Amino acid sequence: MIGRRGLLRGASVLAAGLVVPAAITGCSGGAAATVRLAAGEQGGFYHAFAQLLSHTAAGSGLRIETVTTGGSADNLALLARGAADVALVLADSVADSPDPPPAIGRVYENYLQLAVAANGPIRTVPDLRGARINLGAAGSGATHTGQMLLSAAGFTTDALTRTHLPLREAVTALLDGQLDALLWAGGVPTAALVIPQLRLLDLGALTEPMRERFGYLYDPVLIPADTYPGAPAIHTIGVANLLVAAPTLPEATADALTELLLTHADSLVPAEAAGTQFLDARSLIGTGTVPLHPGATTAYRRHHG
């Protein structure tokens, strides 16, 4: 077990009520520590969460720079080559890694959302056979998860035409008839999908096949009625989203970042997702097989012993 670090003895309490280890505030100039956060596409929950985190960190002794990316795979690559300090990733994107990056916390649940034309012929997953489907942008976690979802549904590689456009381009292509479906992994509602011409397919029947074939990371979740205006409730598959860090991230910085999550949880959920996403200590610490960063462990122990 990892004990409290000596750096905590120098913690200072800021006016905003955030406890931040004094060691992160820089040298004599008192400059804020800069953390490069690999987020996701604009219009997605990753990006919205990252922007909120950056705004909340202002004045806390942390300066968070949001890096727009294609998603989980891009983020892990940026982290590995030192181009990012922390990153948002789908849990199944790191679960099979022999040496996963340490986690700051589990920040929210991603919902798999398979959108089709509201008035089109595709009503159920089996109707997708022969369809043109977008499995997320190249570099996104949706690409990885989507391949497994289609495999669990019984589709062979040649049963569908698969593309990898960014979300907004995929929505436009679907509306223009150039695509038949798109898969997105993110919070609900996702602003880019709040369009009456789109409808989500129910994926509930695929939860158990996904769990049986690929492991416990896939949760049965409900998208409540009217989450998207006028839409009925549907069942789908949830995948935890983790905030992970480079192993070289200083413990004081990881501690302060975790403290930010613990003390400002309510302000870190985009308003449109209130009621479907929650941040609290119980969910934050649940990173599964991905170990916590020592600095994050210090913060959780300070709060919960």
Residue, then its C-alpha position, 0 to 999 in steps of 0.5 A: m500500500i502507498g502511504r501519504r507523501g511528505l509533500l502533503r505537509g506543505a499543502s495550502v488551502l486556496a480561496a476556492g476551497l481546493v486543497v493543493p499541495a504547495a509543491i505544484t505551484g512552481c518556483s519563486g515565480g509561483a507559476a502554475a504547473t501546466v498539464r497537457l490533457a489529451a481529450g477528444e473531438q470537439g462536440g463530444f463529451y471528452h472535449a466538453f469534460a476537458q474544457l470544464l476541468s480546465h476552467t475549474a482548474a484556473g487559479s488552483g495551481l494547475r493550468i490544464e491545456t486541452v489537446t483536441t484528438g481523435g479519441s482514446a487510441d490517439n490519446l494513449a499514443l500521445l501519452a506514450r511519446g510524451a506529448a501529453d501528461v494526462a489523457l481520457v481513454l475508454a477502459d477497454s482501450v487500456a485493459d489488455s495493455p501489459d503495462p497500462p498507464p496509471a489512473i487518476g480516476r474513473v471519471y464517467e460512463n461512456y454510452l455506445q450510441l448507434a445512430v441511423a436515419a429516423n425514417g430509414p429501413i434500419r430498425t434493429v442491429p441485424d438490419l445493419r447487414g450490408a450497411r455502410i457504418n462509421l465506427g468513429a474517427a481513426g484513433s478513437g476508442a469507438t473504433h476498437t469497441g465498435q469492432m468488438l460490438l459488430s463481432a458480438a453481433g455476428f457480423t464478419t469483416d465483409a458483412l458491412t462497409r466500415t469508415h472512420l470519419p470524425l463525429r460531425e463529418a459522420v453525422t453530415a454523411l448520414l444525413d446526406g445518405q452517404l452512410d447508413a449508421l454511425l457508432w459513437a461512444g460518449g456521454v448522453p446526450t451528445a450535442a452533435l446527435v441531438i437531431p430529429q432526423l436521427r434515431l438510436l438503435d437498442l443495443g441491450a441484447l448485445t451486452e451479455p455477448m460482449r461480456e461473455r466474449f470480451g470481459y466484464l468492462y461492458d455494462p448494461v445501461l439505460i438511456p432514459a426517454d427524452t434524453y434525446p428530445g422525443a426519443p424513447a428509452i433504450h438499452t445500450i452498453g456502457v464502458a467506463n472512461l478513465l483519466v490516466a497519466a504518464p508514469t512520469l507525472p509528478e506525484a504532487t501534480a497527480d495529487a492536485l488533479t485528483e483533489l480537483l476531481l474530488t472537490h469540484a465533482d458537481s461542476l465537472v459534468p456538462a449541464e446537458a448530461a446532468g442526471t445521467q453522469f455522476l462524479d463522486a469518490r466511490s466512482l472515481i476510485g473504481t479504475g478496475t485493473v488499472p492501478l492508481h497513480p501514487g499521487a492519486t492514491t495520496a489524495y483519495r487517502r487524505h479524503h477517505g483514510 
